[in-house]
Amino acid sequence: MKITLISPYPDITAFGIRTISAYLKDNGIDTQLIFLPDPCGENLVEGVKRYDDKVLEELIPLLKDTDLVGITLMTNFYESAVEITEKIKSRLATPVIWGGIHPTIRAEESLKHADMVCVGDGEDALLELAQKMSKGEPCTNVKNIWVKENGKIIRNPVRNLQHDLDAYPKPDYDPDTSHLLFEGRIRPLAFDLIRKFLENGPGMHKFRLIGYQTMTGRGCPHKCTYCINDTVKTMYNNDNYLRWRSTAHVIDELEWVKKHMPYTGFVWISDDAFFARNKKSIEEFCVEYKKRVGLPFTCLASPMTISEEKLDLLVDAGLMFLQMGVESGSAHVQELFNRKQMNNERLMKAFNIINKYKDRMYPPVYDFILDVPYETEADTIESLKLIAEIPKPFTLQPFSLVLYPGTKLYEMAKADGKIRDEKKEIYEKSYLMRDPSYLNLLITLSQGGRFPSPVLKFLVSSPTVEVLNSKPFRPVFKVIYTGLKSTRRFVKRLAGKAA
């Protein structure tokens, strides 16, 4: 039995399918990993194919001895998965299964293209499916797997969550069973090619270091309405969805990385809320990390979980940078996002804690969500007023809201008629596609954290906004906004070439 797992994501770390691959191998199933980073990336264009047909033709010979093809996807990679699946089905009789967040939330839609979908966690479901297939047994009763058979959909229930994440091995980085689409061709993914690919990653631009991305847990303690985590928690009846790997398990992985990928300059911990670990767990992690790994690292935080005690431990262990979701400075939008506990008072407390370490870390990144359909001009101004109060240095990372299917905010917007064209407004929308308005321009100008606060306060004062945010000025700011965006892309490309 052999399974090929394909990822269209720009990030080749792909922790999920690498872990599934390793788990299948540990249980006697041959696997192959193929990374096909979507050439469009975040620059989605309606009606433009994601892949050159020559690339997809190169894929077919790699699948000739495969019994099952798995494709992982999120909503904004739906078209990528469709193109890959259609090519496979046009040339081979191999069944295709989709997994990941989008098939979990929209299984029936996914089954218009795939033969099966995996709903929820995939390790144990895919192993049971593979074992049944290898024995020639019926595969229509595997929990977490929905199957299309004779035009009918068989909807199997989800299995119980695996709470012991140490049951799963470290991610699969075997170069002998991996391939990567790189510079227009699918090539064997040896460690030297991994290095070459990662040299163009975000770490190189920001820190001049090559980063290795991992996850120490699954899930999130919060229930934000724009996020799919809340929906998945409900699917599992809130059965302790937030789970952690042990310190020993994580450190073993990172020691392996240091040995086999010695060019790694920092570790990128991409848990949704690493600070949600309790203090004892963080203490244990810091002691072992400092002793056995010793590389700088980054992580994500939330205003509700950050504390000076935890931050002090982590900075001492090598934390050099963190990212925190602020999302909005408006009480109205905070309540809309189910984040009213993360009000401006709590946010300022978190900002001030982080700012105490400004001499020991890179400036933090604070995320904001823009273009919310229920947001008013006054709400955006409240966010800008908050930005003017954030202690420097910092950088901002503004995202345009994408109303992903399955989220509570999506359901609300759908019911209120605020979504007219899902394909254009969701499936083909990148979170980088911000509305070129005057207020969004001010947030863009504030991204570097250097915009003078008094000037920003003046620009969001009532008389100024009344004039500059009026209809006659909108075309002007659209031109300015577009020009700034083009300049930033150009500078980024130059920085990439210089690196």
C-alpha positions in Angstrom: 0.0 0.0 0.0 1.4 3.4 -1.0 -0.2 6.8 -0.4 1.0 10.1 -1.9 0.2 13.3 0.0 0.1 16.6 -1.9 0.3 20.1 -0.5 -0.4 23.3 -2.6 0.6 25.6 0.3 3.4 28.1 -0.2 5.0 26.9 3.1 6.7 23.5 2.6 6.8 22.9 6.3 3.2 21.6 6.0 3.3 20.2 9.5 0.0 18.4 9.2 0.7 16.1 6.2 4.3 15.6 7.3 3.0 14.2 10.6 0.4 12.1 8.9 3.1 10.7 6.5 5.4 9.9 9.4 2.6 8.1 11.3 1.6 6.0 8.3 5.3 5.0 7.7 5.6 4.0 11.4 2.6 1.7 10.8 3.9 0.0 7.6 2.4 2.2 4.9 4.6 3.6 2.2 4.2 7.3 1.6 5.4 10.0 -0.7 5.2 13.7 -0.2 4.8 16.2 -3.1 4.8 19.9 -2.4 3.3 22.0 -5.2 3.5 25.6 -3.9 0.7 27.5 -5.6 2.5 29.8 -8.1 -0.1 32.5 -7.6 0.6 32.5 -3.9 -1.4 35.4 -2.4 -1.8 37.2 -5.7 -4.9 35.5 -6.8 -6.4 36.5 -10.1 -9.9 35.4 -11.1 -10.0 33.1 -14.1 -6.2 32.5 -14.1 -5.1 28.9 -13.8 -2.9 28.2 -10.8 -0.6 25.6 -12.4 1.0 25.3 -15.8 -0.2 22.1 -17.5 3.5 21.0 -18.0 3.9 21.0 -14.2 0.8 18.8 -13.7 2.0 16.5 -16.4 5.2 16.0 -14.5 3.1 14.9 -11.5 1.5 11.9 -13.3 4.6 9.6 -13.5 5.3 10.2 -9.8 1.8 8.7 -9.0 2.1 5.6 -11.2 2.5 3.2 -8.2 0.3 5.1 -5.8 -2.9 3.5 -4.4 -4.4 6.6 -2.9 -3.7 10.4 -3.4 -4.4 12.8 -0.5 -4.6 16.5 -1.0 -4.6 19.0 1.9 -6.3 22.4 1.4 -7.7 25.5 2.9 -10.5 27.5 1.2 -8.2 29.8 -0.7 -6.4 26.8 -2.2 -9.6 25.2 -3.4 -9.0 26.0 -7.0 -5.4 24.6 -6.7 -6.8 21.3 -5.4 -9.4 21.2 -8.1 -6.8 21.6 -10.9 -4.5 18.9 -9.3 -7.5 16.5 -8.9 -8.8 17.0 -12.4 -5.4 16.3 -13.9 -5.0 13.1 -11.8 -8.5 11.8 -12.7 -8.0 12.6 -16.4 -4.9 10.3 -16.5 -5.2 7.8 -13.7 -7.8 5.6 -11.9 -6.2 6.3 -8.5 -8.8 7.4 -5.9 -8.3 10.9 -4.5 -9.1 12.0 -0.9 -9.1 15.6 0.3 -8.3 16.7 3.8 -7.7 19.8 5.8 -9.9 22.6 7.0 -12.0 23.2 3.8 -13.0 19.6 3.3 -13.8 19.4 7.0 -16.2 22.3 6.8 -17.5 21.7 3.2 -17.3 18.0 2.7 -20.2 17.7 0.3 -18.7 20.5 -2.0 -15.3 18.7 -1.9 -16.9 15.4 -2.9 -17.9 17.0 -6.2 -14.2 16.6 -7.1 -12.7 14.1 -4.7 -13.7 10.4 -4.1 -13.4 10.8 -0.4 -12.8 13.5 2.2 -11.3 13.4 5.6 -13.2 15.4 8.2 -11.1 16.5 11.2 -7.8 15.0 12.3 -6.3 12.7 9.7 -3.7 10.5 11.2 -5.8 7.6 12.6 -8.5 7.9 10.0 -6.1 7.7 7.1 -4.2 4.7 8.7 -7.5 2.8 9.1 -8.5 3.6 5.6 -5.1 2.5 4.2 -5.2 -0.8 6.2 -8.7 -1.6 4.9 -7.7 -0.8 1.3 -4.6 -2.9 1.5 -6.7 -5.9 2.7 -9.3 -5.3 0.1 -12.0 -4.6 2.7 -14.9 -2.2 2.3 -13.8 1.4 3.1 -17.2 3.0 3.6 -17.4 2.8 7.4 -14.2 4.6 8.5 -14.8 7.3 11.1 -13.8 10.8 9.9 -14.1 9.6 6.3 -16.9 10.6 4.0 -17.2 8.5 0.8 -18.9 9.1 -2.5 -20.2 5.7 -3.8 -22.6 5.2 -6.7 -23.7 8.8 -6.6 -24.5 8.7 -2.9 -22.5 10.2 0.0 -21.8 8.1 3.1 -21.3 10.4 6.0 -19.3 8.7 8.8 -19.1 10.3 12.3 -15.9 11.7 13.7 -13.8 9.5 15.9 -12.7 10.5 19.4 -9.9 13.0 19.5 -6.4 11.7 20.2 -5.4 13.7 23.3 -1.9 12.3 23.6 -0.1 14.0 20.7 3.1 12.2 21.6 1.4 9.2 19.9 2.3 10.8 16.6 6.0 10.9 15.5 8.0 14.0 14.4 7.2 15.3 10.9 8.5 13.3 7.9 11.5 15.0 6.3 12.8 11.9 4.4 14.4 13.3 1.2 14.1 10.0 -0.6 10.3 10.1 -0.6 9.7 13.8 -1.2 9.4 16.1 -4.2 9.0 19.9 -4.6 7.8 22.2 -7.4 10.7 24.6 -7.6 11.6 27.0 -10.4 9.0 25.5 -12.7 9.9 21.8 -12.3 9.0 19.0 -9.8 12.3 17.9 -8.3 13.4 15.4 -5.5 13.4 17.4 -2.3 16.8 16.8 -0.8 18.0 18.8 2.2 20.0 21.2 0.0 16.8 22.1 -1.9 14.9 22.6 1.3 17.6 25.1 2.3 17.4 26.8 -1.1 13.6 27.1 -0.8 13.7 28.3 2.8 16.3 31.0 2.0 13.4 32.9 0.3 11.2 32.5 3.4 10.0 35.3 5.7 12.8 34.6 8.3 15.5 35.5 5.8 13.8 38.9 5.0 13.2 39.8 8.6 16.0 38.2 10.6 18.5 37.2 7.9 18.2 33.6 9.3 16.6 30.5 7.9 13.7 29.4 10.0 12.3 25.9 10.8 8.6 25.9 11.5 6.9 23.5 13.9 3.8 23.2 16.1 3.9 22.1 19.8 0.1 21.8 20.1 -3.3 21.8 18.3 -6.2 24.0 18.8 -6.8 27.4 20.5 -8.4 28.4 23.8 -10.4 31.2 22.2 -13.7 31.2 20.3 -13.3 34.0 17.8 -16.2 34.3 15.3 -13.9 34.8 12.3 -11.9 31.7 13.0 -12.7 28.1 12.1 -11.2 26.7 15.4 -14.5 27.4 17.2 -16.4 25.4 14.5 -14.1 22.4 14.8 -14.3 22.5 18.6 -18.1 22.2 18.3 -17.8 19.3 15.8 -15.8 17.4 18.5 -18.3 18.5 21.2 -15.6 20.7 22.8 -13.7 17.6 23.8 -10.4 19.2 25.0 -9.7 20.4 21.5 -6.6 22.3 22.8 -3.9 19.7 23.1 -0.1 19.8 23.6 2.9 17.7 22.7 5.2 17.1 25.6 8.4 19.1 26.0 10.5 15.9 25.4 8.6 15.2 22.1 9.2 18.7 20.8 12.8 18.9 21.8 13.6 15.5 20.2 12.3 16.9 16.9 14.3 20.1 17.2 17.5 18.2 18.0 16.9 16.1 14.9 16.5 19.3 12.9 19.8 20.8 14.2 21.6 17.7 13.2 20.1 17.2 9.7 19.3 20.8 8.8 22.3 22.6 10.4 21.6 25.8 8.4 18.5 26.4 10.6 19.0 29.8 12.3 15.8 30.0 14.3 12.7 28.0 15.2 9.3 29.3 14.3 6.6 27.9 16.7 3.4 28.4 14.9 0.8 27.3 17.5 -2.2 29.5 17.5 -1.6 30.5 21.1 1.7 29.2 22.5 1.3 31.3 25.6 -1.9 29.3 26.5 0.5 26.7 27.9 0.5 26.9 31.7 3.5 28.4 33.5 4.8 25.0 34.7 4.8 23.7 31.1 6.6 26.8 29.8 9.2 26.6 32.6 9.9 23.0 31.6 10.1 23.9 27.9 12.4 26.8 28.5 14.9 24.8 30.6 15.1 21.9 28.0 15.1 24.3 25.0 17.9 26.4 26.3 20.0 23.4 27.2 19.4 21.2 24.2 18.4 23.5 21.3 19.7 26.9 22.0 18.5 28.6 18.8 16.5 31.8 18.8 12.8 31.2 18.4 9.5 33.0 17.7 5.9 32.3 18.7 2.4 33.7 18.7 0.6 35.2 21.7 -2.9 36.5 22.5 -3.7 39.4 24.8 -5.5 37.0 27.3 -2.6 34.6 27.7 0.5 36.7 27.8 2.0 37.5 31.1 5.3 39.0 32.3 6.2 35.7 34.1 5.9 33.7 31.0 7.5 36.2 28.8 10.5 36.5 31.1 11.1 32.8 31.0 10.7 32.6 27.2 13.0 35.6 26.4 15.7 34.1 28.7 15.3 30.8 26.7 15.8 32.6 23.3 12.5 34.1 22.3 13.5 36.9 19.9 10.2 37.9 18.4 6.5 37.4 18.9 3.3 38.1 17.0 0.0 39.0 18.8 -3.6 39.2 17.4 -5.1 42.6 18.3 -7.7 42.6 15.5 -9.5 45.8 16.4 -9.5 48.7 18.8 -13.3 49.1 18.6 -15.5 47.7 21.4 -18.2 47.0 18.9 -16.0 44.9 16.6 -14.3 43.2 19.6 -17.8 42.0 20.7 -18.6 41.0 17.1 -15.4 38.9 17.1 -16.3 37.4 20.5 -13.2 39.1 21.9 -14.8 41.6 24.3 -12.6 40.4 27.1 -9.6 41.5 24.9 -10.7 45.1 25.3 -8.4 48.1 24.9 -7.5 48.0 28.6 -6.4 44.4 28.3 -4.6 45.1 25.1 -2.7 48.1 26.6 -1.6 45.9 29.4 -0.3 43.3 26.9 1.5 46.0 24.9 3.2 47.4 28.0 4.4 43.9 29.1 5.9 43.2 25.7 7.4 46.7 25.5 9.5 45.9 28.6 11.5 43.5 26.5 12.1 45.9 23.6 15.9 45.8 24.2 16.0 42.0 24.0 13.6 41.2 21.1 12.8 42.4 17.6 9.8 44.8 17.5 6.6 42.7 17.9 4.0 42.3 15.2 0.4 43.2 16.0 -2.3 41.8 13.7 -5.3 43.9 12.8 -8.4 42.8 10.8 -9.8 45.2 8.2 -12.7 45.4 5.9 -15.2 43.9 8.2 -18.7 44.2 6.7 -20.2 45.3 10.1 -17.5 47.8 10.8 -18.3 51.5 10.7 -16.0 54.4 10.0 -16.1 55.1 13.7 -14.9 51.6 14.5 -11.9 51.9 12.2 -11.0 55.3 13.8 -11.1 53.6 17.2 -8.5 51.1 15.9 -6.3 54.0 14.6 -6.6 55.8 17.9 -5.4 52.6 19.7 -2.5 52.3 17.2 -1.5 55.8 18.1 -1.2 54.7 21.8 0.8 51.5 21.2 4.3 51.9 22.8 7.1 51.8 20.2 8.8 50.0 18.6 6.3 47.7 16.9 5.1 46.7 13.4 1.5 46.1 12.2 0.2 43.3 10.1 -3.2 44.2 8.7 -5.3 41.6 7.1 -8.4 42.0 5.0 -11.2 39.8 6.5 -11.9 36.7 4.5 -15.3 35.2 5.6 -14.2 31.6 5.6 -17.1 29.1 5.4 -18.1 27.5 8.6 -17.2 30.4 10.8 -19.9 32.2 12.9 -19.1 35.5 11.2 -19.6 33.8 7.8 -23.0 32.5 8.8 -24.0 35.9 10.1 -22.9 37.7 6.9 -24.5 35.1 4.7 -27.8 35.4 6.5 -27.6 39.2 6.3 -27.0 39.2 2.6 -23.5 40.6 2.9 -22.0 37.9 0.7 -23.0 38.1 -2.9 -20.4 36.1 -4.8 -18.6 33.5 -2.6 -16.2 32.5 -5.4 -14.9 36.1 -5.8 -15.3 37.3 -2.2 -14.0 34.2 -0.4 -12.5 31.5 -2.6 -10.5 33.9 -4.7 -9.8 36.6 -2.1 -6.5 36.9 -0.3 -6.2 38.5 3.1 -3.8 40.9 1.5 -6.5 42.4 -0.8 -7.3 45.4 1.4 -9.8 48.1 0.5 -7.8 51.1 -0.7 -9.6 53.6 1.5 -8.3 56.6 3.4 -8.5 54.9 6.8 -6.9 51.8 5.5 -4.1 53.9 4.1 -3.5 55.4 7.5 -3.1 51.8 8.9 -0.7 51.0 6.1 1.3 54.1 6.8 1.4 53.0 10.5 2.7 49.5 9.7 6.3 50.2 10.5 5.5 51.7 13.9 7.3 54.9 13.1 4.4 57.1 12.1 4.2 60.0 14.6 1.4 59.5 17.0 0.4 63.2 17.2 0.1 63.3 13.4 -2.0 60.1 13.3 -4.3 61.5 16.0 -4.8 64.6 13.9 -5.5 62.6 10.7 -8.3 60.7 12.5 -9.8 63.7 14.1 -13.4 64.4 13.1 -13.0 67.4 10.7 -10.0 65.8 9.0 -11.8 62.4 8.4 -14.9 64.2 7.3 -13.0 65.9 4.4 -10.3 63.3 3.4 -12.6 60.3 3.7 -15.3 61.9 1.6 -16.4 60.5 -1.8 -14.5 63.1 -3.9 -11.1 62.1 -2.3 -11.6 58.3 -2.6 -10.0 58.0 -6.1 -7.0 60.0 -4.9 -6.3 57.7 -2.0 -6.9 54.7 -4.1 -4.0 55.8 -6.4 -1.8 56.6 -3.4 -2.6 53.2 -1.8 -1.9 51.3 -5.0 1.4 53.1 -5.4 2.5 52.3 -1.9 1.6 48.7 -2.4 3.6 48.4 -5.6 6.6 50.2 -4.0 6.5 47.8 -1.1 6.5 44.7 -3.4 9.4 46.2 -5.4 11.4 46.8 -2.2 10.6 43.3 -1.0 11.8 41.8 -4.2 15.1 43.8 -4.0 15.5 42.6 -0.4 15.0 39.0 -1.4 17.6 39.3 -4.2 20.1 41.0 -1.8 19.5 38.2 0.8 
